[in-house]
Amino acid sequence: MRPETSGLLQARTYSPLTPHAGGQVGQASVDVPGTGPRERLDHVLLSANVAPVDQRVVVLAVGSNASPAVIRRKLSQGGVSTTVPFIKAAVTGIRVTHSAHVSRPGYIAATPIAAVDSTTELIAALLDREQLACLDMTEPSYNRLLLSAEQFPFELDCGESPASFYVYDSKRHALTRPGQGPVPVSSQKDLFARLAADCPPFSALVDAVEFKQAMRALAGSAALRDEVRRCFTESGWTSDSGLGGGPSG
């Protein structure tokens, strides 16, 4: 679940951050319950022997990576630090849709897509190099793109605007209803119902009346997942994200 406020993830604790208007992220106040006066974020990070803000990169989360619990699990399994600042952000020129493929667990994940004049509120994770490499390993169906804030205006909660940021862009492209644009991001229940009603090739492959059963069937069959991906492509339900971007670095 995406957090309601900016915060600092440490182990299983998510402590709220209070950004200072017009300031820098590293100067945000951290409110750790039961530890006394608030401290600056950079001070808390250095005290934990992890990289300060200016040694981290900004990764815009459009799907489950906005969840501190998901990031904690991925980083923990990768054997790297689970201390991560999460900052509320607003980006112009990008909206969120679904990827035109089914993930191994049987759900249809989110992906970004270019959308002129659209401003979207999301969460940005600030990751060090080891955390970024670990997250890359968990996203085999995505390319990590480096986007310029000059092309996609981007502002963090405190008002700071980094010159660039990363996003994970689906290798399978975006799920787009022919002639009607990207499919709006929604719950899996609503998405499966929409596809069952509007995409006959999908409904021919997947019985989406009970979406949880459909997800279990998809999770249990790589062949079925491949068939669904092909049906999206062959029936014209895909489009390029239009993000372009630079090398992941």
C-alpha positions in Angstrom: 0.0 0.0 0.0 1.3 3.5 -0.9 1.9 5.6 2.2 -0.2 8.7 2.8 2.8 10.8 3.9 6.5 11.0 3.2 8.5 8.9 5.6 11.6 6.9 6.4 11.6 3.1 6.3 13.9 1.5 8.8 13.5 -2.3 9.3 9.8 -2.6 10.0 9.3 1.0 11.1 7.9 3.8 8.9 8.5 7.1 10.5 6.8 10.2 9.1 8.9 12.9 7.5 8.1 16.6 7.7 9.7 18.4 4.7 10.6 22.0 5.1 9.1 24.2 2.4 11.8 25.4 0.0 14.4 23.3 1.7 16.3 20.1 0.8 15.1 16.6 1.4 18.1 15.8 3.6 16.9 18.6 6.0 13.4 17.1 6.5 12.5 16.3 10.1 12.1 12.6 11.1 9.5 11.8 13.7 10.6 8.5 15.2 8.1 7.5 17.9 9.6 7.3 21.4 13.0 8.7 20.5 12.6 12.3 21.7 13.1 15.4 19.6 12.9 15.2 15.8 16.2 14.9 13.9 17.2 15.8 10.4 16.9 13.0 7.8 20.5 13.2 6.8 21.6 12.9 10.5 19.4 9.8 11.0 20.8 8.2 7.8 24.4 8.9 8.7 23.8 7.6 12.3 22.5 4.4 10.8 25.7 4.1 8.7 23.9 4.4 5.4 24.1 6.8 2.5 22.8 10.3 3.0 20.3 11.9 0.6 22.9 13.4 -1.8 24.4 9.9 -2.4 21.0 8.5 -3.4 19.0 8.5 -6.6 15.3 9.2 -7.1 13.1 6.3 -8.3 9.6 7.2 -9.1 7.3 4.4 -8.0 4.2 3.8 -10.1 3.1 0.4 -8.7 3.9 -1.9 -5.8 7.3 -0.3 -5.3 5.5 2.6 -3.7 4.8 0.3 -0.8 7.4 0.3 2.0 6.5 -3.3 2.8 7.2 -4.4 -0.7 10.5 -2.5 -0.9 11.5 -3.9 2.5 10.8 -7.5 1.3 12.7 -7.0 -1.9 15.8 -5.4 -0.3 15.8 -7.8 2.6 15.8 -10.8 0.2 18.6 -9.1 -1.7 20.7 -8.8 1.5 21.0 -5.0 1.3 20.0 -2.2 3.6 16.3 -1.7 4.1 16.6 2.0 5.2 14.9 4.0 2.5 13.3 7.5 2.5 10.0 7.7 0.7 9.0 11.2 -0.5 5.7 12.3 -2.0 6.2 13.8 -5.4 4.3 15.3 -8.3 5.3 14.7 -12.0 3.9 16.4 -15.1 3.7 14.5 -18.4 3.3 11.0 -16.9 0.3 9.0 -15.9 0.0 5.4 -14.6 -1.6 2.6 -16.6 -1.2 -1.2 -16.6 1.5 -3.2 -18.3 0.4 -5.5 -21.2 1.5 -8.7 -19.6 0.8 -10.8 -16.5 3.3 -11.1 -13.8 4.4 -14.4 -12.3 2.1 -14.0 -9.3 -0.8 -13.7 -11.7 -1.6 -9.9 -11.6 -1.3 -7.2 -14.2 1.1 -4.7 -12.9 1.3 -0.9 -13.3 3.6 1.0 -15.7 4.1 4.7 -16.5 3.1 6.3 -19.8 3.6 9.7 -21.3 0.6 12.0 -21.0 0.9 15.6 -22.0 -0.4 18.1 -19.4 -1.2 15.3 -16.9 0.1 15.8 -13.4 0.2 12.8 -11.2 1.0 12.5 -7.5 3.2 9.5 -6.7 5.9 8.3 -4.2 9.6 8.5 -4.9 12.0 6.1 -3.2 15.5 7.4 -2.6 17.9 4.5 -3.1 21.6 4.0 -2.8 23.6 2.1 -5.4 23.3 -1.3 -3.8 19.5 -0.9 -3.3 19.1 0.3 -6.9 20.9 -2.8 -8.2 18.9 -5.0 -6.0 15.6 -3.5 -7.2 16.7 -3.9 -10.8 17.0 -7.7 -10.2 13.4 -7.8 -9.1 12.1 -6.1 -12.2 13.0 -8.5 -15.1 10.0 -7.3 -17.2 10.9 -3.6 -17.0 13.6 -1.3 -18.2 14.9 1.4 -15.8 14.8 4.7 -17.6 16.5 7.9 -16.7 14.2 10.8 -17.3 14.9 14.5 -17.3 12.9 16.9 -15.2 13.2 19.4 -18.0 11.0 17.1 -20.2 8.9 15.8 -17.3 8.7 18.5 -14.6 9.1 16.8 -11.2 8.9 18.2 -7.7 9.3 16.5 -4.3 7.2 17.3 -1.3 9.6 19.9 0.1 9.7 21.8 -3.2 13.0 20.4 -4.3 13.2 19.5 -8.0 15.9 17.0 -8.9 17.3 17.4 -12.4 16.5 13.7 -13.3 14.8 10.6 -11.9 14.4 7.0 -12.7 11.2 5.0 -13.6 10.7 1.4 -14.5 9.1 1.1 -17.9 7.4 -2.1 -19.0 9.3 -4.1 -21.7 5.8 -5.4 -22.7 4.5 -1.9 -23.3 1.3 -0.3 -21.9 -2.2 -1.8 -21.9 -4.2 0.4 -24.2 -7.8 -0.1 -25.4 -7.8 0.3 -29.2 -8.9 3.8 -30.2 -9.5 4.9 -26.6 -6.1 5.3 -25.0 -4.4 3.7 -21.9 -6.5 1.6 -19.6 -6.9 3.5 -16.4 -5.1 2.0 -13.5 -7.4 0.2 -11.1 -7.8 -2.7 -8.7 -7.2 -6.2 -10.2 -10.8 -7.0 -9.6 -12.0 -4.0 -11.7 -9.3 -4.5 -14.3 -10.1 -8.2 -14.9 -13.8 -7.3 -15.2 -13.0 -4.6 -17.7 -10.9 -6.9 -19.8 -13.4 -9.7 -19.7 -16.1 -7.3 -21.0 -14.1 -5.3 -23.5 -11.3 -7.6 -24.7 -12.8 -10.8 -26.3 -9.4 -12.5 -26.8 -8.7 -12.1 -23.0 -12.1 -13.4 -22.0 -11.6 -16.4 -24.3 -8.4 -17.3 -22.4 -9.3 -16.3 -18.8 -12.5 -16.8 -16.9 -12.5 -13.5 -15.0 -15.9 -14.0 -13.3 -14.0 -14.8 -10.1 -10.8 -12.7 -10.5 -8.9 -14.4 -7.6 -9.4 -17.8 -9.3 -8.2 -16.2 -12.6 -5.1 -14.9 -10.9 -4.3 -18.3 -9.4 -4.7 -19.9 -12.8 -2.4 -17.4 -14.3 0.1 -17.7 -11.5 0.2 -21.4 -12.0 0.7 -21.4 -15.8 3.6 -19.6 -17.6 2.0 -20.8 -20.9 -1.3 -19.1 -20.0 0.5 -15.9 -19.1 2.3 -16.0 -22.4 -1.0 -16.5 -24.3 -2.5 -13.5 -22.5 0.5 -11.3 -23.4 0.3 -12.4 -27.1 -3.5 -11.8 -27.1 -2.9 -8.2 -26.0 -0.3 -7.7 -28.7 -2.2 -9.4 -31.5 -5.5 -7.7 -30.7 -4.0 -4.2 -30.6 -4.3 -3.6 -26.9 -0.7 -2.4 -26.5 1.2 0.9 -27.1 4.7 2.2 -26.4 5.0 4.3 -23.3 6.3 7.3 -25.2 8.8 8.0 -22.4 12.0 7.5 -24.3 14.5 8.1 -21.6 18.2 7.6 -21.3 20.4 4.7 -20.3 19.8 3.2 -16.9 23.4 3.8 -15.7 
